[in-house]
Amino acid sequence: MPRVSSKSARSSQSTSSPRGVQLRRISTQPPRGVVRARIKKLTDALEEELAELDDLLYYARQHGVLIVLQGRDTAGKDGTIRKVLDHCNAIGVRVESFKAPTEEERGHDFLWRIHAKAPARGEIVMFNRSHYEDVVVTRVHDLFTPQEIEPRFDAINDFERLLGLNQTIVIKFFLHISFEEQGKRLLEREREREKAWKLAAGDWKERGYWEAYTDAYDVALTRCSPPSAPWHVIPADQKWYRNYLVIKAIVEGLRPYRAQWLQSLTELGVKRLAEIKAYKASIAGAAK
């Protein structure tokens, strides 16, 4: 799985480039030799660990988690969200989607509506599309001039840095599918009536901007991938491999905090037991 730094795209398949991220050079398929049965076993183990980490996160209340999902139509954002939610406590998880801004939202800076949905400590929030639409869609469709879009990259980096200062763990995924796979999924939706509700003529229209979107994402992934909040480019043509890589990255992002969360909860438990002991002693003393 390529993990993108601000200077290059790195993976075991040598997709790095001195010019930054180049999605055209990153495979949308699992590497050769990857066995689906083995990936399933690894995924099952990671899902159990994710459930434990989610509980510790929620009850320790020391960090929030923001999971950003970006990708083209049919890339699997909804499916990925469902897979993650299957292993998290619903009480501490929230999903937020961002479409075209409302009139009220347009009256503020472009991050105003985003910041309002950021996670509190103890909470996981998943963005189904995000603030990155404001440097991708706006570029593809010439909604703003390059001079207007350019400062937004710095604003996004500052925003995500601010979240980090408030103990928010930011994990970002670009679900990377091929042109051929997208066409296949769109046609499948047309043939299956139970999936027809997902369709819109705009899906085919946006497909016509494939190369422009590729260029826009190359820029966004390169410009906004600091070490504290790097992008994970996920090969997404195979859903089982996509889900494995996403859950693996989330677990690896949370695992370093496990000992800290566990220690704080252990200390809280000692304190609570002492309070209970003192209360029982006071009741016993009053009864004499």
Buried (B, 14 or more C-beta within 10 A) or exposed (E): BBBBBBEBBBBEBEBBBEEBBBBEBBBBBBEEEEEEEEBEEEBEEBBEBBEBBBBBBBBBBBBBBBBBBBBBBBBBBBBBBEBBBEBBBEEBBBBBBBEEBEEEBEEEEBBEBBEEBBBEBBBBBBBBBBBBBBBBBBBBEEEBEEEEBEEBBEBBBEBBEEBBEEBBBBBBBBBBBBEEBBEBBBEEBEEEEEEEEBEEEEBEEBBEBEEBBBBBBBBBBBBBBBEEBBBBBBBBBBEEBBBBBBBBBBBBBBEEBBEEBEEBBEEEEEEEEEEEEEEEEEEEEEEE
